[in-house]
Amino acid sequence: MAEFDTDLFVIGGGSGGVRAARIAATHGARVMIAEEYRMGGTCVIRGCVPKKLMVYASHFHQEFEDAAGFGWTVPEPTFDWSTLIANKDREIARLEAAYTTNVEKSGAKVVKARAVLEDAHTIRLSTGEKIRANYVLIATGGAPNHGTAIPGIEHVISSNEVFHLPSLPRRILIQGGGYIALEFACIFAGLGSDVTVVYRGENILRGFDEDVRAHVRSEMEKEGITILTGCTVTKVDKHAHDFTSHLSSGSSIASDKVMFAIGRHPNVAGLGLDKAGVAINEKNGGIAVDPFSKTSAPNIYAIGDVTHRINLTPVAIREGHAFADTVFGNREVRVDHADIPTAVFCQPEVGTVGLTENQAREKFTHVDIYKATFRPMKATLSGRDTRMLMKLVVDGATDRVVGCHIVGDGAAEMVQVLGIAVKMKATKADFDATMALHPTAAEELVTMRTPSARHVRAAAE
């Protein structure tokens, strides 16, 4: 065997790559990890973390309004965008430093450079140095995708640039109907912007439960967000200080900023994958991997969004940990990608785990639906026109709860815990046997006794 400079070389310093590097190092491997931008990757630097901080900021608008119903007199509040951005940047810098420190404490070496494969074992750094590695892990994540080029696409910002705007836009048009588009629509609306969402499909949140999709749209529109579906932006004109977005419907919308959040693609360009014998999955454009994250090159693995399996930070972390245990810990670990809880931090918040109603009806012959919509207690005094949604999807043959869907305050926190029950294959009888905690919104999950709908598929003749 040829002499190697390191046992493992990780390309990408995001959450998944960092976890893999740290665990491999604790198993005794010599590890190097390269990051060309900032340690922490998309989630920490320009994704989940800064976004959630901005979500918190946007909530205060409603809190100030709701306070009056509880007897508080609040002076007219003012918001300063520059203060929010500066404080957000300070926290991100702290986290970036922590990521670097934790990797180095594990014994791995951090390299601040771009890394490209020259063959299956040779990595060329942008510094000119070449490294020979026994194993290589690709964890380069994803990047915003603007889709088909349109006239004026150069005027459009993505979820990368949105965190660094010099000022709060008075009006913003956001194209997209998924996580990122809706979260930023609600962030900007909460901070005082006039927001228009444009989406090509028939309704927002494609892939989510139909009741969730309808409920979220209704609640967002109540808060003054304009949602236009069944159309796309076909052209963007720039004027002195604003933009005009032309839509496929024939109408046009003026705004101070135009943002596209129509999806992300795997960050595979220019990595030298062909030279290393690493194949691309033709179905999704990500790196093709087996259940243990191994690529077509036997010594090269890939995890996280670059594989385009399930693009969530905790999934990348779990895949990175499993890789390190499998390759360096003498313990085969296979990641289970079923029943992964997820949240959309729009307003109201969405939390979901397991199957949608439609997915369950396709899979099972008998499906029971338990659904409740109600005005949360806080709204009774605040006067806010809002309702929560809670929905359980049950396999009628086994009584197993196969899906949980919540829209409303605290949805994400509730669904994280519900994810345990779903993963453990809890039944509706288990939910019913659990004592309610009163007064909470979550008690609805264990007090729904009568199905709101029953679906029984006729046996094939």
NORDARA-V363112 format. One record per pair of residues at least 24 apart in sequence whose C-alpha atoms are under 6 Angstrom apart, sorted by the first residue. I is the first residue (numbers start at 1). J is the second residue. D is the distance in Angstrom with one decimal. If there is no record, write none. Layout:
I|J|D, I|J|D
This chain:
4|132|5.0, 4|133|5.3, 5|132|5.2, 5|133|5.9, 6|30|5.3, 6|31|6.0, 6|133|5.0, 7|133|5.6, 7|134|5.0, 7|135|6.0, 8|133|5.8, 8|135|4.7, 8|136|5.6, 9|33|5.7, 9|133|5.9, 9|136|4.9, 10|136|5.9, 10|137|4.7, 11|138|5.0, 11|139|5.7, 12|139|4.9, 12|140|4.6, 13|39|5.1, 13|40|5.8, 13|41|5.8, 14|40|4.4, 14|41|3.7, 15|40|5.9, 15|317|5.9, 16|316|4.6, 16|317|4.2, 16|320|5.1, 17|139|5.3, 19|317|5.9, 19|320|5.8, 19|321|6.0, 20|320|4.3, 20|321|5.2, 20|324|5.5, 22|103|5.7, 22|106|5.5, 23|324|5.9, 24|324|4.9, 24|328|6.0, 25|106|6.0, 25|107|5.9, 25|108|6.0, 27|329|5.8, 31|108|4.8, 32|108|5.6, 32|109|4.7, 32|110|6.0, 33|110|5.1, 33|111|5.9, 34|111|4.6, 34|112|5.8, 34|113|5.9, 35|112|5.3, 35|113|5.7, 36|112|5.6, 36|113|4.5, 36|114|4.5, 39|96|5.5, 40|96|5.7, 55|187|5.5, 58|187|5.2, 58|190|4.4, 58|191|5.1, 61|190|5.8, 66|382|4.6, 69|381|5.1, 69|382|4.3, 116|271|4.8, 116|272|5.7, 117|271|6.0, 117|272|4.8, 118|275|5.9, 119|275|5.2, 119|276|4.2, 120|276|4.2, 135|299|5.0, 135|300|5.9, 136|300|4.7, 137|300|5.8, 137|301|4.8, 137|302|5.4, 138|302|4.5, 139|302|5.9, 139|303|5.5, 140|267|5.9, 140|306|5.9, 141|267|5.7, 141|305|4.5, 141|306|4.5, 142|264|6.0, 142|265|5.3, 142|266|4.3, 142|267|4.6, 142|305|5.5, 142|306|5.7, 143|264|5.2, 143|265|5.5, 143|267|5.9, 144|264|4.4, 145|263|5.5, 145|264|4.8, 145|265|5.9, 150|235|5.8, 151|235|5.0, 152|235|5.9, 152|236|4.6, 156|258|5.2, 156|259|5.5, 157|259|4.8, 158|259|5.5, 158|260|5.5, 169|256|5.7, 171|195|6.0, 171|255|4.8, 171|256|5.3, 172|255|5.2, 172|256|5.8, 172|257|4.9, 172|258|5.8, 173|197|6.0, 173|258|4.9, 174|259|4.7, 174|260|5.7, 175|199|5.8, 175|260|4.8, 175|261|5.9, 176|261|5.0, 176|262|4.6, 177|204|4.6, 177|205|5.5, 178|205|5.0, 179|344|5.6, 181|261|5.2, 182|346|5.8, 183|345|5.6, 183|346|4.4, 186|346|5.6, 186|347|5.9, 195|225|5.4, 196|226|4.7, 196|227|5.9, 197|227|4.7, 198|228|4.9, 198|229|5.9, 199|229|4.8, 199|231|6.0, 200|229|5.7, 200|230|4.5, 200|231|4.6, 200|232|5.4, 201|229|5.9, 201|230|5.1, 202|229|5.6, 202|230|5.4, 209|356|4.8, 266|306|4.4, 267|306|5.8, 292|334|5.7, 341|419|5.8, 343|412|5.4, 348|408|4.9, 349|407|5.6, 349|408|5.1, 349|409|5.9, 349|411|5.9, 350|406|5.8, 350|407|4.5, 350|411|5.6, 351|406|5.2, 351|411|4.8, 351|412|4.5, 351|415|5.4, 352|404|5.7, 352|405|4.5, 353|403|5.7, 353|404|5.4, 354|402|5.6, 354|403|4.2, 355|402|5.9, 355|403|4.6, 365|456|5.6, 365|457|4.9, 366|396|4.9, 366|455|5.6, 366|456|4.4, 367|394|5.7, 367|395|4.9, 367|396|4.9, 367|454|5.9, 367|455|5.1, 368|394|5.1, 368|396|5.6, 368|454|4.6, 369|393|5.0, 369|451|5.4, 369|452|5.7, 369|453|5.1, 370|451|4.7, 370|452|5.2, 371|452|6.0, 399|427|5.2, 399|428|5.6, 400|426|5.8, 400|427|4.0, 401|427|5.2, 401|428|5.8
